[in-house]
Each structure stands twice: as structure tokens, then as C-alpha cells.
Amino acid sequence: THDGRDVRFYDDLVKGKKVLINFTYTNCTRTCPRTTENLRRVQEMLGDRIGRDIFFVSLSLDPERDTPETLRMYAAHNGARPGWTFATGRSEDIDDIRRRLGLYDSPDYTQHMGLFTFGNEAEGKWAVTYALDKPENIVFNFLRRVDPFKFERWPETPTSAAARGSDRS
């Protein structure tokens, strides 16, 4: 990782967590810089939840060039706070993760999909959203999926106002 830790993708970065995952590489000049900027803005919007109950994982598609030191500088440059992990690994492992997430579209990593995969792993709730969508929309879609739906149960015995239908004539 960008902070020098050896991790296992699922066991250490995903298992039991609310997580947003994206694929990037530091020398990308196309959509990756805008995608990373979007994540920075989403990080700001989610505030202190990042690193507490929500985590970001940015996986490098170019492990030969994206060393932990390169990722450390990239993370710092982009304002990544604790809870946002930039990670690298063997190309075969990264490709396997992309396949398992349904995002392996081409062996040419420069043509990767511009999507964020996110979910609440503990509850098995997963979805994707466009990486270049408005940060407000990304936050809305993310929270809608990862936070438990809150509702009030309909009372067993309706109140008198509910039983009458309406107080208006």
C-alpha cells in the first residue's frame, strides 16, 4: 500500500466494510486524474466517516511503475486521508480482482472502465456508479447502498387520525 503495509485485498481492505473501490494508475493522463479528484471531493463530503466506517481503495493498474513510494506521493498530492488506501500488487492479482468485480474489459489497462464499485460487504450489498458523475450523486448512490435503510413500522393499531383517513373535510 501507499503507507508500506502488505495487505490481502479481501481480508484486509474489504471484508466486513463499507468500501468504495476504483482502479487507476498514477501516470494516466485521461480520466484517472478527474476520477481521483472526484474521490477527493467525495472524501470531503463524507467527512470523518472516511477511515471510521467507510473506506476507499484505489488499486493501481500499472504495478510495474506504481511502487508503494509512487503511490504514497500520489496519495499525498491528492489529499488522501486515513481510510483511503492506494494499493498495488502483481498484475495477475489486479486482473483477477477486476474480473471478480465484473470490471475486466480489456487487457489494455489504459482502456479500463471509469466506474466505482461500492458496497456494504457485511450485508452483501454492491453496486457501481460512474466515476465521473457529480460527487453529490456518487455520495447519494453510495450511501443509499451502504447505509441500512431506516423506516418506521406501520402501527399494528392505527391511530384515530389514521383510521379516519384525514382530519380535513
N, CA, C and O of each residue as an XYZ file, in Angstrom:
676
protein
N       0.836     -1.191      0.000
C       0.000      0.000      0.000
C       0.877      1.250      0.000
O       2.094      1.169      0.165
N       0.245      2.394     -0.186
C       0.987      3.660     -0.203
C       1.646      3.958      1.138
O       2.571      4.766      1.210
N       1.174      3.309      2.202
C       1.793      3.533      3.507
C       2.690      2.368      3.941
O       3.021      2.229      5.118
N       3.076      1.532      2.963
C       4.063      0.489      3.213
C       3.554     -0.802      3.829
O       4.356     -1.664      4.190
N       2.238     -0.961      3.958
C       1.693     -2.192      4.541
C       1.529     -3.267      3.468
O       1.163     -2.972      2.330
N       1.803     -4.511      3.843
C       1.457     -5.645      2.999
C       0.057     -6.075      3.396
O      -0.206     -6.350      4.567
N      -0.846     -6.133      2.416
C      -2.228     -6.481      2.706
C      -2.741     -7.519      1.722
O      -2.194     -7.706      0.635
N      -3.790     -8.175      2.130
C      -4.561     -9.044      1.244
C      -5.809     -8.253      0.888
O      -6.473     -7.710      1.771
N      -6.130     -8.185     -0.385
C      -7.211     -7.322     -0.845
C      -8.510     -7.569     -0.070
O      -9.032     -6.654      0.566
N      -9.022     -8.772     -0.118
C     -10.311     -9.022      0.518
C     -10.203     -8.983      2.041
O     -10.925     -8.234      2.699
N      -9.314     -9.778      2.591
C      -9.237     -9.909      4.055
C      -8.930     -8.602      4.770
O      -9.489     -8.335      5.835
N      -8.064     -7.794      4.209
C      -7.611     -6.597      4.908
C      -8.293     -5.301      4.470
O      -8.381     -4.355      5.254
N      -8.774     -5.247      3.228
C      -9.295     -3.983      2.719
C     -10.803     -3.966      2.490
O     -11.395     -2.891      2.395
N     -11.435     -5.137      2.399
C     -12.845     -5.189      2.013
C     -13.728     -5.890      3.048
O     -14.821     -5.411      3.350
N     -13.278     -6.990      3.579
C     -14.108     -7.846      4.430
C     -14.766     -7.075      5.578
O     -14.097     -6.430      6.385
N     -16.101     -7.164      5.623
C     -16.876     -6.552      6.689
C     -16.981     -5.042      6.636
O     -17.440     -4.430      7.600
N     -16.566     -4.420      5.535
C     -16.501     -2.955      5.470
C     -17.472     -2.374      4.450
O     -17.955     -3.058      3.548
N     -17.736     -1.089      4.631
C     -18.398     -0.265      3.631
C     -17.254      0.344      2.838
O     -16.444      1.097      3.378
N     -17.191      0.016      1.558
C     -15.991      0.348      0.803
C     -16.340      0.814     -0.609
O     -17.307      0.351     -1.214
N     -15.539      1.730     -1.111
C     -15.616      2.170     -2.494
C     -14.287      1.809     -3.136
O     -13.226      2.143     -2.608
N     -14.342      1.123     -4.280
C     -13.142      0.606     -4.948
C     -13.052      1.211     -6.349
O     -14.040      1.269     -7.081
N     -11.857      1.654     -6.703
C     -11.636      2.077     -8.081
C     -10.271      1.606     -8.556
O      -9.408      1.232     -7.763
N     -10.103      1.635     -9.859
C      -8.842      1.249    -10.496
C      -8.275      2.485    -11.176
O      -8.999      3.247    -11.817
N      -6.977      2.671    -11.027
C      -6.328      3.875    -11.526
C      -4.865      3.576    -11.789
O      -4.408      2.466    -11.517
N      -4.135      4.521    -12.301
C      -2.671      4.447    -12.338
C      -2.132      5.867    -12.388
O      -2.738      6.763    -12.978
N      -0.999      6.049    -11.766
C      -0.511      7.399    -11.491
C      -0.067      8.181    -12.719
O      -0.098      9.412    -12.697
N       0.341      7.512    -13.778
C       0.785      8.269    -14.956
C      -0.316      8.394    -16.009
O      -0.039      8.745    -17.156
N      -1.535      8.116    -15.634
C      -2.693      8.268    -16.521
C      -2.923      9.750    -16.779
O      -2.835     10.569    -15.864
N      -3.215     10.085    -18.018
C      -3.485     11.483    -18.369
C      -4.913     11.667    -18.875
O      -5.286     12.765    -19.286
N      -5.698     10.622    -18.848
C      -7.072     10.716    -19.357
C      -8.045     10.970    -18.213
O      -8.099     12.074    -17.672
N      -8.809      9.951    -17.848
C      -9.856     10.142    -16.844
C      -9.388      9.942    -15.404
O     -10.049     10.413    -14.478
N      -8.277      9.264    -15.198
C      -7.830      8.980    -13.825
C      -7.658     10.231    -12.967
O      -8.105     10.229    -11.820
N      -7.033     11.300    -13.464
C      -6.904     12.484    -12.614
C      -8.267     13.062    -12.198
O      -8.434     13.494    -11.057
N      -9.232     13.069    -13.118
C     -10.569     13.583    -12.778
C     -11.288     12.633    -11.829
O     -12.019     13.068    -10.939
N     -11.077     11.332    -12.024
C     -11.674     10.341    -11.130
C     -11.127     10.500     -9.718
O     -11.887     10.479     -8.750
N      -9.826     10.656     -9.599
C      -9.208     10.830     -8.286
C      -9.676     12.130     -7.649
O      -9.904     12.173     -6.440
N      -9.822     13.182     -8.432
C     -10.347     14.444     -7.909
C     -11.780     14.253     -7.412
O     -12.150     14.796     -6.371
N     -12.577     13.497     -8.137
C     -13.938     13.205     -7.671
C     -13.909     12.480     -6.329
O     -14.685     12.800     -5.429
N     -13.014     11.504     -6.197
C     -12.916     10.788     -4.924
C     -12.466     11.728     -3.802
O     -12.941     11.612     -2.672
N     -11.576     12.636     -4.100
C     -11.159     13.602     -3.087
C     -12.348     14.422     -2.618
O     -12.504     14.676     -1.423
N     -13.188     14.838     -3.563
C     -14.371     15.627     -3.208
C     -15.382     14.777     -2.440
O     -16.001     15.264     -1.494
N     -15.555     13.525     -2.830
C     -16.446     12.620     -2.099
C     -15.918     12.415     -0.681
O     -16.689     12.402      0.278
N     -14.603     12.256     -0.555
C     -13.968     12.129      0.762
C     -14.320     13.334      1.641
O     -14.664     13.171      2.812
N     -14.235     14.530      1.079
C     -14.585     15.738      1.830
C     -16.043     15.715      2.264
O     -16.364     16.076      3.396
N     -16.924     15.292      1.366
C     -18.351     15.291      1.657
C     -18.706     14.278      2.746
O     -19.625     14.502      3.534
N     -17.979     13.171      2.783
C     -18.264     12.142      3.790
C     -17.578     12.430      5.125
O     -17.877     11.792      6.134
N     -16.665     13.385      5.123
C     -16.046     13.859      6.358
C     -15.376     12.787      7.185
O     -14.622     11.964      6.667
N     -15.657     12.803      8.486
C     -14.967     11.892      9.399
C     -15.439     10.442      9.312
O     -14.938      9.587     10.044
N     -16.382     10.157      8.440
C     -16.776      8.754      8.235
C     -15.670      7.979      7.508
O     -15.544      6.765      7.669
N     -14.855      8.709      6.690
C     -13.760      8.046      5.982
C     -12.734      7.593      7.011
O     -12.232      8.394      7.800
N     -12.433      6.312      6.995
C     -11.482      5.744      7.935
C     -12.124      5.265      9.224
O     -11.500      4.553     10.010
N     -13.371      5.657      9.439
C     -14.089      5.203     10.633
C     -15.036      4.071     10.260
O     -14.918      2.963     10.783
N     -15.984      4.347      9.352
C     -16.894      3.281      8.934
C     -17.022      3.184      7.415
O     -17.755      2.333      6.911
N     -16.316      4.048      6.682
C     -16.290      3.998      5.218
C     -14.836      4.057      4.775
O     -14.032      4.813      5.320
N     -14.513      3.235      3.765
C     -13.133      3.139      3.292
C     -13.095      3.208      1.772
O     -14.001      2.722      1.096
N     -12.036      3.817      1.240
C     -11.770      3.860     -0.195
C     -10.550      3.000     -0.473
O      -9.597      2.982      0.305
N     -10.591      2.281     -1.604
C      -9.437      1.506     -2.063
C      -9.220      1.837     -3.528
O     -10.095      1.598     -4.361
N      -8.059      2.384     -3.843
C      -7.667      2.675     -5.218
C      -6.559      1.712     -5.594
O      -5.460      1.765     -5.042
N      -6.858      0.827     -6.543
C      -5.899     -0.192     -6.966
C      -5.204      0.233     -8.245
O      -5.852      0.655     -9.203
N      -3.894      0.122     -8.260
C      -3.111      0.503     -9.424
C      -3.200     -0.558    -10.509
O      -3.082     -1.756    -10.252
N      -3.410     -0.086    -11.717
C      -3.405     -0.963    -12.888
C      -2.020     -1.067    -13.517
O      -1.837     -1.779    -14.505
N      -1.062     -0.371    -12.959
C       0.297     -0.336    -13.503
C       1.306     -0.620    -12.388
O       2.087      0.257    -12.018
N       1.288     -1.850    -11.849
C       2.143     -2.144    -10.700
C       3.640     -2.051    -10.974
O       4.420     -1.879    -10.037
N       4.054     -2.159    -12.213
C       5.482     -2.047    -12.505
C       5.987     -0.635    -12.211
O       7.106     -0.467    -11.727
N       5.181      0.369    -12.496
C       5.588      1.762    -12.252
C       5.057      2.311    -10.932
O       5.705      3.145    -10.299
N       3.883      1.847    -10.515
C       3.266      2.376     -9.299
C       3.744      1.609     -8.072
O       3.055      0.736     -7.545
N       4.924      1.960     -7.646
C       5.514      1.368     -6.443
C       4.819      1.962     -5.210
O       4.128      2.973     -5.332
N       4.983      1.367     -4.049
C       4.417      1.974     -2.836
C       4.860      3.431     -2.644
O       4.062      4.266     -2.219
N       6.110      3.738     -2.951
C       6.598      5.116     -2.815
C       5.891      6.054     -3.795
O       5.513      7.165     -3.422
N       5.710      5.617     -5.044
C       4.992      6.422     -6.032
C       3.556      6.643     -5.577
O       3.031      7.752     -5.681
N       2.922      5.589     -5.073
C       1.546      5.711     -4.588
C       1.464      6.616     -3.367
O       0.482      7.341     -3.203
N       2.479      6.586     -2.509
C       2.500      7.471     -1.337
C       2.495      8.931     -1.779
O       1.741      9.746     -1.247
N       3.335      9.252     -2.749
C       3.401     10.628     -3.243
C       2.091     11.014     -3.935
O       1.615     12.139     -3.783
N       1.516     10.089     -4.688
C       0.250     10.341     -5.381
C      -0.878     10.568     -4.380
O      -1.683     11.485     -4.545
N      -0.937      9.741     -3.348
C      -1.962      9.884     -2.309
C      -1.825     11.238     -1.618
O      -2.821     11.929     -1.402
N      -0.600     11.618     -1.271
C      -0.369     12.899     -0.610
C      -0.755     14.058     -1.523
O      -1.396     15.014     -1.085
N      -0.365     13.970     -2.788
C      -0.685     15.007     -3.761
C      -2.196     15.202     -3.897
O      -2.664     16.318     -4.123
N      -2.951     14.118     -3.759
C      -4.393     14.160     -3.948
C      -5.182     14.278     -2.644
O      -6.407     14.155     -2.646
N      -4.493     14.512     -1.546
C      -5.185     14.775     -0.293
C      -5.850     13.567      0.346
O      -6.826     13.715      1.082
N      -5.338     12.380      0.074
C      -5.925     11.177      0.670
C      -5.668     11.166      2.175
O      -4.533     11.304      2.630
N      -6.736     11.002      2.926
C      -6.635     10.925      4.377
C      -6.697      9.459      4.807
O      -6.992      8.585      3.992
N      -6.418      9.189      6.090
C      -6.543      7.812      6.581
C      -7.935      7.261      6.264
O      -8.953      7.925      6.461
N      -7.937      6.039      5.773
C      -9.179      5.424      5.320
C      -9.247      5.308      3.807
O     -10.112      4.620      3.264
N      -8.321      5.993      3.127
C      -8.217      5.885      1.661
C      -6.882      5.231      1.373
O      -5.829      5.830      1.590
N      -6.926      4.002      0.885
C      -5.721      3.219      0.625
C      -5.455      3.126     -0.866
O      -6.335      2.757     -1.643
N      -4.239      3.461     -1.257
C      -3.761      3.221     -2.615
C      -2.905      1.962     -2.544
O      -1.979      1.879     -1.738
N      -3.220      0.982     -3.392
C      -2.520     -0.299     -3.312
C      -2.068     -0.756     -4.687
O      -2.628     -0.377     -5.716
N      -1.052     -1.570     -4.664
C      -0.519     -2.168     -5.869
C      -0.355     -3.661     -5.612
O      -0.613     -4.134     -4.506
N       0.058     -4.378     -6.596
C       0.245     -5.822     -6.453
C       0.696     -6.410     -7.769
O       1.081     -5.692     -8.691
N       0.643     -7.718     -7.844
C       1.007     -8.366     -9.101
C      -0.088     -8.129    -10.135
O      -1.272     -8.118     -9.796
N       0.298     -7.940    -11.384
C      -0.665     -7.687    -12.462
C      -1.740     -8.761    -12.515
O      -2.916     -8.460    -12.720
N      -1.331    -10.036    -12.326
C      -2.296    -11.135    -12.388
C      -3.343    -10.998    -11.284
O      -4.520    -11.280    -11.504
N      -2.914    -10.564    -10.098
C      -3.844    -10.400     -8.980
C      -4.812     -9.236     -9.225
O      -6.006     -9.337     -8.943
N      -4.280     -8.143     -9.750
C      -5.132     -6.993    -10.055
C      -6.153     -7.375    -11.119
O      -7.330     -7.037    -10.994
N      -5.719     -8.076    -12.163
C      -6.645     -8.532    -13.204
C      -7.702     -9.465    -12.630
O      -8.867     -9.389    -13.019
N      -7.313    -10.345    -11.709
C      -8.267    -11.262    -11.078
C      -9.312    -10.485    -10.274
O     -10.498    -10.812    -10.319
N      -8.880     -9.474     -9.549
C      -9.821     -8.641     -8.779
C     -10.773     -7.937     -9.737
O     -11.977     -7.887     -9.485
N     -10.250     -7.395    -10.829
C     -11.108     -6.733    -11.823
C     -12.141     -7.702    -12.384
O     -13.305     -7.340    -12.550
N     -11.727     -8.922    -12.676
C     -12.668     -9.923    -13.192
C     -13.750    -10.245    -12.171
O     -14.933    -10.301    -12.509
N     -13.347    -10.456    -10.933
C     -14.312    -10.811     -9.882
C     -15.302     -9.687     -9.601
O     -16.431     -9.938     -9.179
N     -14.876     -8.451     -9.834
C     -15.776     -7.312     -9.657
C     -16.559     -6.992    -10.930
O     -17.360     -6.057    -10.949
N     -16.330     -7.765    -11.994
C     -17.040     -7.551    -13.251
C     -16.531     -6.368    -14.040
O     -17.265     -5.809    -14.854
N     -15.277     -5.969    -13.815
C     -14.728     -4.775    -14.457
C     -13.565     -5.063    -15.398
O     -12.865     -4.138    -15.810
N     -13.348     -6.314    -15.740
C     -12.242     -6.638    -16.651
C     -12.786     -6.574    -18.068
O     -13.480     -7.485    -18.518
N     -12.471     -5.504    -18.759
C     -12.995     -5.332    -20.111
C     -11.926     -5.445    -21.188
O     -12.237     -5.678    -22.356
N     -10.660     -5.281    -20.795
C      -9.586     -5.301    -21.771
C      -8.260     -5.523    -21.051
O      -8.045     -4.975    -19.971
N      -7.368     -6.324    -21.639
C      -6.048     -6.456    -21.031
C      -5.230     -5.161    -21.127
O      -4.214     -5.018    -20.448
N      -5.672     -4.223    -21.968
C      -5.012     -2.926    -22.082
C      -5.541     -2.035    -20.957
O      -6.616     -1.449    -21.080
N      -4.791     -1.935    -19.869
C      -5.272     -1.217    -18.690
C      -5.533      0.264    -18.950
O      -6.242      0.911    -18.179
N      -4.963      0.809    -20.037
C      -5.217      2.217    -20.325
C      -6.651      2.430    -20.811
O      -7.108      3.566    -20.934
N      -7.349      1.340    -21.084
C      -8.735      1.411    -21.561
C      -9.728      0.912    -20.509
O     -10.823      0.464    -20.849
N      -9.344      0.991    -19.229
C     -10.209      0.455    -18.176
C     -11.499      1.265    -18.016
O     -11.585      2.427    -18.413
N     -12.507      0.601    -17.414
C     -13.810      1.226    -17.205
C     -13.730      2.326    -16.157
O     -13.023      2.186    -15.159
N     -14.433      3.389    -16.374
C     -14.478      4.504    -15.439
C     -15.628      4.355    -14.461
O     -16.567      5.151    -14.459
N     -15.544      3.327    -13.632
C     -16.602      3.048    -12.668
C     -16.034      2.920    -11.264
O     -14.882      2.528    -11.078
N     -16.850      3.253    -10.289
C     -16.556      2.961     -8.893
C     -17.438      1.780     -8.500
O     -18.646      1.798     -8.732
N     -16.840      0.771     -7.915
C     -17.600     -0.322     -7.319
C     -17.682     -0.014     -5.838
O     -16.681      0.344     -5.216
N     -18.863     -0.152     -5.274
C     -19.002      0.165     -3.859
C     -20.013     -0.754     -3.217
O     -20.895     -1.301     -3.878
N     -19.868     -0.911     -1.921
C     -20.831     -1.746     -1.240
C     -20.613     -1.849      0.247
O     -19.659     -1.320      0.818
N     -21.535     -2.551      0.835
C     -21.503     -2.904      2.244
C     -21.239     -4.396      2.260
O     -22.174     -5.194      2.193
N     -19.967     -4.783      2.349
C     -19.592     -6.190      2.229
C     -20.274     -7.040      3.291
O     -20.683     -8.165      3.004
N     -20.405     -6.531      4.500
C     -21.015     -7.301      5.580
C     -22.451     -7.689      5.255
O     -22.919     -8.747      5.674
N     -23.150     -6.838      4.512
C     -24.536     -7.117      4.151
C     -24.672     -7.644      2.726
O     -25.780     -7.963      2.294
N     -23.558     -7.742      1.983
C     -23.597     -8.254      0.615
C     -24.314     -7.337     -0.359
O     -24.891     -7.808     -1.339
N     -24.288     -6.043     -0.109
C     -24.950     -5.066     -0.983
C     -23.893     -4.361     -1.813
O     -23.039     -3.661     -1.270
N     -23.946     -4.543     -3.132
C     -22.937     -3.981     -4.027
C     -23.593     -3.275     -5.200
O     -24.704     -3.621     -5.603
N     -22.907     -2.291     -5.743
C     -23.377     -1.567     -6.919
C     -22.183     -0.878     -7.571
O     -21.059     -0.950     -7.075
N     -22.446     -0.218     -8.679
C     -21.431      0.594     -9.355
C     -22.036      1.947     -9.696
O     -23.255      2.096     -9.781
N     -21.179      2.908     -9.886
C     -21.600      4.228    -10.343
C     -20.498      4.790    -11.231
O     -19.346      4.362    -11.156
N     -20.858      5.740    -12.061
C     -19.880      6.350    -12.950
C     -18.883      7.181    -12.159
O     -19.268      7.995    -11.320
N     -17.626      6.978    -12.425
C     -16.562      7.660    -11.690
C     -16.538      9.160    -11.966
O     -16.036      9.930    -11.147
N     -17.069      9.576    -13.099
C     -17.041     10.994    -13.444
C     -18.377     11.685    -13.201
O     -18.590     12.811    -13.651
N     -19.271     11.013    -12.492
C     -20.536     11.631    -12.116
C     -20.258     12.764    -11.126
O     -19.145     12.875    -10.614
N     -21.234     13.585    -10.860
C     -21.086     14.635     -9.860
C     -20.815     13.982     -8.506
O     -21.445     12.976     -8.178
N     -19.901     14.525     -7.721
C     -19.628     13.950     -6.399
C     -20.885     13.806     -5.539
O     -21.009     12.841     -4.786
N     -21.816     14.758     -5.646
C     -23.065     14.677     -4.882
C     -23.841     13.417     -5.241
O     -24.417     12.771     -4.366
N     -23.857     13.066     -6.527
C     -24.561     11.864     -6.968
C     -23.838     10.606     -6.499
O     -24.472      9.623     -6.116
N     -22.516     10.642     -6.533
C     -21.736      9.490     -6.066
C     -22.021      9.251     -4.585
O     -22.245      8.113     -4.172
N     -22.016     10.310     -3.789
C     -22.300     10.176     -2.363
C     -23.716      9.635     -2.155
O     -23.922      8.724     -1.353
N     -24.685     10.191     -2.873
C     -26.067      9.727     -2.735
C     -26.177      8.233     -3.050
O     -26.746      7.470     -2.270
N     -25.632      7.822     -4.192
C     -25.714      6.408     -4.591
C     -24.975      5.508     -3.606
O     -25.454      4.429     -3.256
N     -23.814      5.959     -3.167
C     -23.022      5.175     -2.220
C     -23.777      4.981     -0.904
O     -23.934      3.852     -0.438
N     -24.240      6.071     -0.310
C     -24.907      5.980      0.986
C     -26.220      5.210      0.885
O     -26.590      4.491      1.812
N     -26.915      5.356     -0.223
C     -28.159      4.608     -0.422
C     -27.919      3.103     -0.376
O     -28.782      2.342      0.062
N     -26.751      2.685     -0.827
C     -26.439      1.254     -0.866
C     -25.826      0.766      0.442
O     -26.152     -0.330      0.897
N     -24.962      1.539      1.044
C     -24.189      1.010      2.173
C     -24.808      1.254      3.536
O     -24.548      0.496      4.470
N     -25.620      2.293      3.674
C     -26.241      2.542      4.971
C     -27.560      1.784      5.062
O     -28.315      1.732      4.091
N     -27.839      1.202      6.215
C     -29.108      0.470      6.359
C     -30.290      1.391      6.114
O     -30.305      2.544      6.545
N     -31.269      0.861      5.421
C     -32.492      1.604      5.166
C     -33.213      1.794      6.484
O     -33.414      0.838      7.233
N     -33.602      3.024      6.767
C     -34.281      3.319      8.023
C     -35.754      3.600      7.735
O     -36.083      4.384      6.845
N     -36.614      2.968      8.478
C     -38.035      3.172      8.291
C     -38.754      2.980      9.617
O     -38.227      2.381     10.554
N     -39.978      3.508      9.668
C     -40.813      3.284     10.836
C     -41.854      2.252     10.466
O     -42.480      2.334      9.409
N     -42.029      1.306     11.320
C     -43.018      0.259     11.100
C     -44.423      0.848     11.232
O     -44.675      1.671     12.111
N     -45.336      0.422     10.356
C     -46.730      0.837     10.432
C     -47.309      0.274     11.720
O     -47.121     -0.908     12.008
N     -48.014      1.097     12.510
C     -48.518      0.600     13.801
C     -49.541     -0.518     13.616
O     -50.338     -0.504     12.678
N     -49.501     -1.486     14.533
C     -50.460     -2.596     14.497
C     -51.891     -2.061     14.608
O     -52.810     -2.542     13.946
N     -52.045     -1.057     15.461
C     -53.352     -0.425     15.625
C     -53.211      1.014     15.173
O     -52.556      1.813     15.843
N     -53.826      1.361     14.027
C     -53.683      2.734     13.541
C     -54.241      3.733     14.542
O     -55.197      3.458     15.268
N     -53.604      4.916     14.556
C     -54.109      5.984     15.423
C     -55.483      6.402     14.933
O     -55.867      6.064     13.813
N     -56.213      7.117     15.734
C     -57.580      7.515     15.350
C     -57.541      8.418     14.107
O     -58.436      8.331     13.266
N     -56.517      9.288     13.974
C     -56.427     10.139     12.797
C     -56.170      9.307     11.551
O     -56.740      9.585     10.496
N     -55.328      8.299     11.657
C     -55.051      7.435     10.515
C     -56.273      6.611     10.168
O     -56.537      6.375      8.990
N     -57.030      6.165     11.170
C     -58.217      5.353     10.934
C     -59.296      6.175     10.226
O     -60.018      5.649      9.379
N     -59.409      7.479     10.573
C     -60.407      8.333      9.934
C     -59.980      8.716      8.518
O     -60.817      9.104      7.703
N     -58.719      8.611      8.231
C     -58.212      8.932      6.908
C     -57.635     10.319      6.843
O     -56.496     10.489      6.406
N     -58.376     11.310      7.258
C     -57.887     12.680      7.229
C     -58.751     13.526      8.133
O     -59.940     13.267      8.318
N     -58.130     14.536      8.688
C     -58.876     15.461      9.525
C     -59.574     16.524      8.684
O     -60.411     17.271      9.189
N     -59.224     16.590      7.390
C     -59.847     17.596      6.511
C     -61.164     17.066      5.965
O     -61.334     15.864      5.763
N     -62.091     17.990      5.729
C     -63.403     17.606      5.168
C     -63.368     17.682      3.683
O     -64.370     17.399      3.026
